[in-house]
Amino acid sequence: AVYKYVMENFTEDIHLDHVASIVHMTTSSFCRYFKSKTKKTFIQFLNEIRIGYASELLIDESRDIAQICYQCGFNNFTSFNKNFKKFTQKTPSEYRLSLAQMP
């Protein structure tokens, strides 16, 4: 149920307490349970989904990177850049450039 909710809503603002309520758990219980099963926090999981989507959108060079940031559900461009680099080892600009250099 959580996975389905995230996949349908990752571009929106997602609140941890709402996600926990979907599975009838408190926020702290949900966080512990989620990490025990996935070895990552819920926020890490959510950011990975968003970064994966951003990676797809970056293929279209006509799209502005800031526009992609907000379209993927990030509320802050700095956070987007930081998370993107943590996940891909490249900034969004570097990632886009590497795509353009592929044959």
PyMOL commands that set and color helices and strands:
alter all, ss='L'
color gray80, all
select helices_A, chain A and resi 2-9+16-22+27-38+42-57+65-71+77-88+92-100
alter helices_A, ss='H'
color red, helices_A
deselect
rebuild
show_as cartoon
